[in-house]
Every structure is written in C-alpha cells, then in structure tokens.
C-alpha cells in the first residue's frame, strides 16, 4: 500500500455543533479544487456516511476502534485511503467522549491511532471568551493529541468573532481557521439524524451550499497545509476479513440484497467482503419489485421501514415471496429494519401495517430509542450463519419495541453480554434458516460474518 494521504479529523465538543456541515463543506471545497478526497466517518453510523459519500463522489468508510480495534482501523484507513490526494475523517459525539471515563474509543483516540491533526469545531452560540477556556482545556487535557486548529460556528456578528478569535489565539496559540455564521442549509433532520440523500430532492444544491459557505468562511488552503504536514503512518496489509485467505472456488452463490429507500443501511465493506469471498450480489427492492429474484440467500439491512410502512405493506406480492422463501428454507439474515420487516405488523402512530410475517412478533415504533450503543454478543444457540461460542462486537440503535405474539415460541441465538438485544438480553431471533437481529455488525470487526453467510448460501 502507498503512504498515508494528507489527512485531518473534524471533531466537536458535542453532537449538534455543526461538524457534519463543516466536514461536508470541507470535502466539497477540496473536491472543487481538483483534489480527490477519501471520506471517513468515526463510529457506527450510516446516515452521515451517505452524505459524505455524496460530497466526495466515492464511498465513505467507517473507522471504529471499538468494532474493529486499532490495527484494523489503521489497515482500513491505509487501504481505502491509498492513492487519494487527501482524506477527511468526521468524528462523532464529543471529542473525548467514549465508553468510559478514560474516553476509550473516542474521536481523540481515533485521531491518535491515525496520527492525524485534528480540527475542532466550537459552537459559539451566546458565548465569547469562554470558548478560549474550552479550547485551552482540550489542548491541555491530552497533550498527545495533535489539536491543530479551531473553527468557530456559528458566530453572530463581527464583534463576537473578533473577541473569540483573539481570546483563543492568545490563550492557546491555536490558529482560528474559520468563523462561520449561522447557515440556513437544506439539510433536514429526523429521529435518527439527517434525512438520507436518497430521500432528499436537492442533494447537489445542499452540498454546493455547504461548500460555498465553508469556502467563504474557512481558510481551506491553511487547512490543507495542516493536512499535508501529517506524519507517516504504516499498516501491515489490507484489513482482515475483507478478503478470504484462499481464492474462492466452485460456483458463486447468489446473495440477494434488499436495497432501497426503506433498507439502505449497509457498510460498503460488508457487501465487498461477501463479493470477495465468492458471492454474486443481486440487489432488489421491497418497495418496487413484485417478487424476489432467484437467490441462494437473502440479506436485509437496516433502514427506515417505519417511514415507508404503507408502501412496504402495499407491496403484498413481495412480502408473500419473502415469507414463502423463509418457509422453504432460504437462508435470510436481517438486521434491525430488516428484522422489523420480517415481523407480522409494523405499528406506526397506532396504525398497523402488515409485513412479511416470518416471525410471530409485531414491532411498535416509540418516541425514544429502545436500544442504543455498542454491544457484545456471544453465539449461544443454533443459527445458519455463526458458530456456537463465537463472540463478536456490534452496535444497536432502534426506536421499535418488539411485541411477541401470545404463546409464540422464540428461539434466540445470541446471549447479549453488553447492550439490550431483543428481549431480556437475548438477541438473534432464529427460525429455521432465518436470523433476525437488532445488532449491526461490521465485516472488518466480525470477520466470521461474511464467510458464514457465504457458507449458508452454498448449502442451500
């Protein structure tokens, strides 16, 4: 692999500070200068990477020290960043926020793993000199962190900007590389973050808005100089799990992937690992296709079935084919939204919409998250995809509450060691050759996942 590209991590003190907007604008501004940009997102996330992918014109990769471990993070970054002029990594949550009081798996830790300079976005709403204290605290809290500059967002007027800029630069010596006013960008949000670009009518214009705003208020050339000054970084080959140890042989099984506006939560590496391990992927839609294509297994990712419940319910022929395929022994792996689709009904605002009916369980949407955060699971029951006693890391984030039918017999494949799962710290609902789970896995962390799905498809 070639050397690491010039790079920077964009972070903030908390969510909602504007770092996604700044990251989108920076990526777009660099691209408009003719530079190729490799986009990355820290942590488990699907929606922000959709937008970062649109801005960069190529798939965004997630880098997660918890799910992958530091070595896999470096391997993935080096492999997917090779050959690009620049790399921009968006952090998540607050800069030092992690799983514990030590900030394990935080954005700051990721920046250190990648030896990347860090650009801190400070929310200046109704403050002035206090921003200097916060910037100084971040600078001194972890001297090993390469805190390279600050962006102020949003600033109310030139006076506020002048006071904040002078206070930060005098107290810390850090350069203030931008001061962005309050922007009115066409980037609407809903319960799980930004509306995905697949459901946004004016994606290009929204990205142009962000690029123009950053270019007008951020010193992009100075940011680029900081990126180019990042030190060398090494990794011992491509990430484990992305490729098989031996070249696949025999016929390539066909794995169907339901991918549409309702089911779009797929890590690129998950799909690539399946293809690299010998599968041929066949994409289909639960919204518009009348039935399933001819497949040897089916993969249904997460997404927003609740916002497309009526359309999913109205496509009765597709629902019937999924149920009949499950009853006839087709291996089906379904995560979160895909799991909800396999239930009897999806209940949204007291309206019940019929789904595929594979599991004797309804799912009722709630106002607050019902499961949120990192998970650790151990395989404790029979299932088509993962071996007994296999322990893996995952994440869960869902607003639906599972409601088993009265008298339903439920067989769970996972013991949830950390996290919530489906019911009573159990996860991985298994029925025949079907597995439904709230746990999202990443192929570079759960390296047995892709080979397991391939093997189940081959045994069909």
C-alpha positions in Angstrom: 0.0 0.0 0.0 1.1 3.6 -0.7 1.8 6.0 2.1 -1.0 7.6 4.1 -2.7 10.5 2.4 -2.7 14.1 3.8 -5.5 13.9 6.4 -7.5 15.6 9.1 -10.1 14.7 11.7 -13.0 17.1 12.2 -14.4 16.9 15.7 -16.5 19.0 18.2 -17.3 19.2 21.9 -20.8 17.6 21.4 -23.3 16.5 18.8 -25.2 19.2 17.1 -22.2 21.6 16.9 -22.1 21.7 13.1 -19.2 19.3 12.5 -21.1 17.3 9.8 -21.8 20.5 7.9 -18.2 21.6 8.2 -17.0 18.2 7.1 -19.3 18.2 4.1 -18.2 21.7 3.2 -14.5 20.9 3.6 -14.8 17.8 1.4 -16.7 19.6 -1.2 -14.3 22.6 -1.2 -11.3 20.3 -1.6 -13.0 18.4 -4.4 -13.8 21.7 -6.2 -10.0 22.5 -6.1 -9.5 19.3 -8.1 -8.3 17.2 -5.2 -9.5 13.6 -4.7 -10.9 13.1 -1.2 -11.2 9.8 0.7 -14.1 10.3 3.2 -14.3 8.5 6.5 -16.7 8.6 9.5 -15.8 7.7 13.0 -18.1 5.3 14.8 -21.1 3.3 13.9 -23.2 5.4 11.5 -24.9 5.0 8.2 -26.6 8.4 7.5 -23.7 10.8 7.8 -21.6 8.5 5.5 -24.3 8.7 2.9 -23.8 12.4 2.8 -20.0 12.3 3.0 -20.1 9.8 0.1 -22.2 12.2 -2.0 -19.8 15.1 -1.2 -16.6 13.1 -2.1 -18.1 11.1 -5.0 -17.0 7.8 -3.6 -18.0 5.5 -0.7 -17.3 6.7 2.8 -15.8 4.2 5.2 -16.4 3.9 8.9 -13.5 3.7 11.3 -14.4 2.4 14.7 -11.8 1.5 17.3 -14.4 -0.5 19.3 -15.8 -2.6 16.5 -12.5 -3.1 14.7 -9.6 -2.5 17.0 -6.7 0.0 16.4 -4.8 -2.3 14.0 -7.9 -2.8 11.8 -8.6 0.9 11.8 -5.1 1.7 10.5 -5.4 -1.1 7.9 -8.7 0.1 6.7 -7.6 3.7 6.5 -4.4 3.0 4.7 -6.1 0.5 2.3 -9.1 2.8 1.4 -7.2 6.0 1.5 -4.4 4.8 -0.8 -3.9 6.9 -3.9 -6.1 9.8 -2.8 -4.9 13.4 -2.6 -6.5 13.9 0.8 -8.5 12.2 3.5 -11.2 13.8 5.7 -12.4 11.9 8.8 -15.5 13.1 10.6 -15.5 12.4 14.4 -18.6 11.6 16.4 -20.1 12.7 19.8 -17.8 15.0 21.9 -14.1 15.0 21.2 -13.1 12.9 24.3 -16.4 11.0 24.7 -16.0 7.2 24.7 -17.3 4.2 26.5 -15.8 5.1 29.9 -14.1 7.8 32.0 -10.9 7.2 30.1 -12.6 8.1 26.8 -11.9 4.7 25.3 -12.8 4.6 21.5 -13.3 8.4 21.3 -12.7 10.7 18.4 -9.5 11.8 20.1 -8.3 8.2 20.3 -9.0 7.7 16.6 -7.0 10.8 15.7 -4.1 9.4 17.6 -4.4 6.0 16.1 -4.2 7.7 12.6 -1.6 10.2 13.7 -3.9 12.8 12.2 -4.1 16.5 13.0 -7.5 17.5 14.5 -9.7 20.4 13.6 -12.0 21.4 16.5 -15.4 22.9 15.7 -16.6 25.1 18.6 -20.2 26.1 19.0 -20.1 29.8 19.9 -23.8 30.3 20.5 -24.3 33.0 23.1 -20.6 32.9 24.3 -17.3 34.7 23.7 -14.2 34.4 25.8 -15.4 31.2 27.4 -14.5 29.5 24.1 -10.8 30.1 24.8 -11.1 28.3 28.1 -12.7 25.3 26.3 -10.1 25.3 23.6 -7.3 25.5 26.2 -8.8 22.7 28.2 -8.9 20.4 25.2 -5.4 21.3 24.3 -4.0 20.6 27.8 -6.3 17.6 28.6 -4.5 15.3 26.2 -1.1 16.7 25.1 -0.6 13.7 22.8 -3.5 14.9 20.6 -2.4 17.0 17.7 -5.0 19.7 18.1 -4.1 21.8 15.0 -6.8 24.4 14.7 -10.3 25.7 15.5 -13.4 26.7 13.5 -16.0 28.9 15.2 -19.6 28.0 14.4 -21.9 29.8 14.4 -20.7 33.4 15.0 -23.4 36.0 15.5 -21.5 39.2 14.3 -18.0 40.5 13.6 -17.6 41.7 17.2 -18.2 38.3 18.7 -15.9 36.7 16.1 -13.1 39.2 17.0 -13.4 38.6 20.7 -13.5 34.8 20.4 -10.7 34.7 17.8 -8.3 36.9 19.9 -9.1 35.1 23.1 -8.4 31.6 21.7 -5.2 32.6 19.9 -3.8 34.4 22.9 -4.7 31.6 25.3 -3.7 28.6 23.2 -1.6 29.7 20.2 -4.0 27.7 18.1 -5.0 29.2 14.8 -8.6 30.0 14.2 -9.1 28.8 10.7 -12.6 29.9 10.2 -15.6 31.7 11.6 -18.9 30.5 10.1 -22.2 32.5 10.5 -25.4 30.7 11.2 -26.3 28.9 8.0 -29.7 28.0 6.5 -28.7 24.9 4.7 -31.2 22.4 3.2 -30.1 19.5 5.4 -33.3 18.4 7.3 -33.2 16.0 10.2 -35.5 13.4 11.8 -35.3 10.9 14.6 -32.0 9.2 13.6 -30.1 12.2 12.2 -30.0 13.8 8.8 -32.6 12.7 6.2 -30.6 10.4 3.9 -29.7 11.8 0.5 -31.8 9.1 -1.2 -34.9 10.9 0.2 -33.6 14.4 -0.4 -34.8 16.1 -3.6 -31.9 18.6 -3.9 -28.7 16.8 -2.9 -26.4 18.6 -5.2 -27.6 22.0 -4.2 -27.4 21.2 -0.5 -23.7 20.2 -1.0 -23.0 23.2 -3.1 -24.4 25.4 -0.3 -22.1 23.7 2.3 -19.1 24.1 0.0 -19.8 27.7 -0.7 -20.2 28.5 3.0 -17.0 26.8 4.0 -15.0 28.2 1.2 -16.3 31.7 2.1 -15.6 31.5 5.8 -12.8 28.9 6.3 -9.2 29.1 5.3 -9.2 26.0 3.2 -5.6 26.4 2.0 -4.3 26.6 5.6 -6.3 23.5 6.5 -4.8 21.7 3.5 -1.3 22.7 4.7 -2.1 21.2 8.1 -3.3 18.0 6.4 -0.1 17.8 4.3 2.0 18.1 7.4 0.6 14.9 9.0 3.3 12.4 9.8 3.8 9.0 8.2 1.6 6.0 9.1 2.1 2.3 8.5 -0.2 -0.7 8.3 0.6 -4.4 7.7 -1.6 -5.0 4.7 -5.3 -4.7 3.9 -7.8 -5.2 6.7 -8.5 -8.7 7.8 -11.9 -10.1 6.8 -12.2 -8.1 3.6 -10.6 -10.8 1.6 -10.6 -14.6 2.0 -7.3 -16.3 3.0 -7.7 -18.6 -0.1 -9.2 -17.8 -3.5 -12.9 -18.9 -3.6 -13.5 -22.0 -5.6 -16.6 -23.6 -7.1 -19.8 -21.9 -8.2 -20.5 -18.4 -6.8 -23.7 -18.4 -4.7 -26.2 -15.6 -5.4 -27.0 -13.5 -2.3 -29.9 -11.2 -2.7 -29.7 -7.7 -1.0 -32.8 -5.7 -0.4 -31.5 -2.1 -1.0 -33.9 0.8 -1.5 -35.1 3.9 0.4 -36.5 1.7 3.2 -33.4 -0.6 3.6 -30.2 1.3 2.9 -28.0 0.6 6.0 -25.1 -1.4 4.6 -21.5 -0.9 5.3 -19.6 -1.0 2.0 -17.2 -3.4 3.5 -20.0 -5.9 4.3 -21.1 -6.0 0.7 -17.4 -6.1 -0.6 -16.5 -8.9 1.8 -19.4 -11.0 0.5 -18.3 -10.4 -3.1 -14.6 -11.0 -2.3 -15.5 -14.3 -0.5 -17.2 -15.6 -3.6 -20.8 -14.3 -3.7 -22.6 -12.7 -6.5 -24.8 -9.9 -5.2 -28.3 -9.4 -6.6 -30.0 -6.2 -5.5 -33.7 -5.8 -5.3 -36.4 -3.6 -3.7 -39.1 -4.4 -1.2 -40.8 -1.2 -2.3 -41.0 -1.6 -6.1 -40.2 -5.2 -7.1 -43.1 -7.6 -7.4 -41.0 -10.5 -6.1 -37.6 -11.9 -5.2 -35.0 -12.7 -7.8 -33.6 -16.2 -7.9 -31.1 -16.2 -4.9 -29.3 -18.7 -2.6 -29.6 -16.4 0.4 -31.1 -13.0 1.3 -29.5 -10.1 3.3 -31.8 -7.4 4.6 -30.1 -4.4 6.2 -31.4 -1.8 8.4 -33.0 1.5 7.4 -36.3 3.3 7.7 -39.2 0.8 7.2 -41.3 3.0 9.6 -41.2 5.9 7.1 -42.1 3.6 4.2 -44.5 1.3 6.1 -47.5 1.9 3.9 -45.5 1.3 0.7 -44.0 -1.9 2.1 -47.4 -3.1 3.2 -48.9 -2.3 -0.2 -46.3 -4.5 -2.0 -48.1 -7.7 -0.8 -46.6 -9.9 -3.5 -43.0 -9.2 -2.4 -43.9 -9.7 1.3 -45.5 -13.1 0.4 -42.5 -14.2 -1.6 -40.1 -13.4 1.3 -42.4 -15.3 3.7 -42.6 -18.3 1.4 -38.8 -18.3 0.8 -38.3 -18.4 4.5 -40.8 -21.2 4.9 -39.0 -23.2 2.1 -35.6 -22.9 3.8 -33.9 -19.9 2.2 -31.1 -18.5 4.5 -32.1 -15.0 5.4 -30.0 -12.6 7.5 -31.9 -9.5 8.6 -30.6 -6.6 10.7 -32.7 -4.1 12.6 -35.1 -2.6 10.0 -34.8 -5.8 8.0 -35.7 -7.7 11.2 -38.7 -5.5 11.7 -39.8 -6.3 8.1 -39.9 -10.0 8.9 -42.4 -9.4 11.7 -46.2 -9.6 11.5 -47.0 -5.9 11.7 -45.2 -2.6 12.0 -47.1 -0.3 14.2 -46.6 3.4 13.5 -48.7 6.0 15.3 -51.3 3.4 16.2 -51.6 2.2 12.6 -50.7 -1.5 12.0 -49.0 -2.2 8.6 -48.6 -5.9 7.7 -45.1 -7.0 7.0 -43.7 -10.4 5.8 -44.9 -12.4 8.8 -41.9 -14.7 9.2 -41.6 -14.1 12.9 -44.6 -14.2 15.3 -43.8 -10.7 16.5 -45.1 -7.1 16.0 -42.9 -4.0 16.2 -44.2 -0.8 17.6 -42.4 2.5 17.0 -41.7 4.5 20.1 -40.7 8.2 20.7 -37.4 7.3 22.3 -34.6 4.9 21.4 -35.3 1.4 22.7 -31.7 0.2 22.2 -28.7 2.5 21.6 -25.0 1.8 21.8 -22.2 -0.7 21.5 -22.9 -4.3 22.1 -21.0 -7.5 22.7 -22.7 -10.8 21.9 -21.9 -14.5 22.2 -23.5 -17.1 20.0 -25.3 -19.4 22.3 -27.9 -21.1 20.0 -28.2 -22.8 16.7 -28.4 -20.5 13.6 -27.4 -20.7 9.9 -24.6 -18.2 10.0 -22.3 -18.0 13.0 -20.7 -20.8 15.1 -21.5 -21.5 18.7 -19.5 -19.6 21.3 -18.4 -17.0 18.7 -18.1 -13.7 20.4 -18.5 -10.5 18.4 -18.9 -6.8 18.8 -21.8 -4.9 17.2 -24.0 -1.8 17.7 -27.7 -1.2 18.1 -29.9 1.9 17.5 -33.6 1.4 17.1 -36.9 3.1 18.1 -39.0 0.0 17.7 -40.3 -2.2 20.6 -40.7 -5.9 19.9 -44.1 -7.3 20.8 -44.2 -11.2 20.7 -47.5 -12.8 19.9 -49.2 -14.5 22.8 -47.8 -18.0 23.1 -45.1 -17.5 20.5 -42.1 -19.9 20.8 -39.0 -17.8 20.4 -35.5 -19.2 19.9 -32.6 -16.9 20.4 -29.1 -17.4 19.1 -27.3 -14.7 21.0 -26.5 -14.0 24.6 -26.1 -10.2 24.9 -23.2 -9.5 27.2 -23.3 -5.8 26.6 -26.3 -4.0 25.3 -30.0 -4.7 25.2 -30.8 -7.1 22.3 -34.4 -8.2 21.6 -35.8 -9.4 24.9 -34.2 -10.0 28.3 -30.6 -9.6 27.0 -31.1 -12.2 24.3 -30.7 -11.5 20.6 -30.6 -13.1 17.2 -34.1 -14.5 16.8 -33.8 -17.7 14.9 -36.5 -19.6 13.0 -35.4 -22.3 10.6 -32.7 -20.8 8.4 -33.7 -17.2 9.2 -31.9 -15.0 11.7 -33.3 -11.6 12.7 -31.3 -9.2 14.9 -31.1 -5.7 16.2 -27.3 -5.9 16.2 -25.5 -4.3 13.3 -22.1 -5.9 12.5 -19.2 -4.6 10.5 -17.3 -7.2 8.4 -13.9 -5.8 9.5 -14.8 -6.4 13.1 -16.9 -9.6 12.9 -14.7 -11.4 10.4 -16.7 -14.7 10.6 -19.9 -13.0 9.4 -19.2 -12.9 5.6 -17.8 -16.5 5.4 -20.8 -17.7 7.4 -23.3 -16.1 5.1 -21.5 -17.5 2.1 -21.5 -21.0 3.5 -25.2 -20.8 4.3 -25.9 -19.7 0.7 -23.7 -22.6 -0.7 -25.6 -25.1 1.4 -28.9 -24.0 0.0 
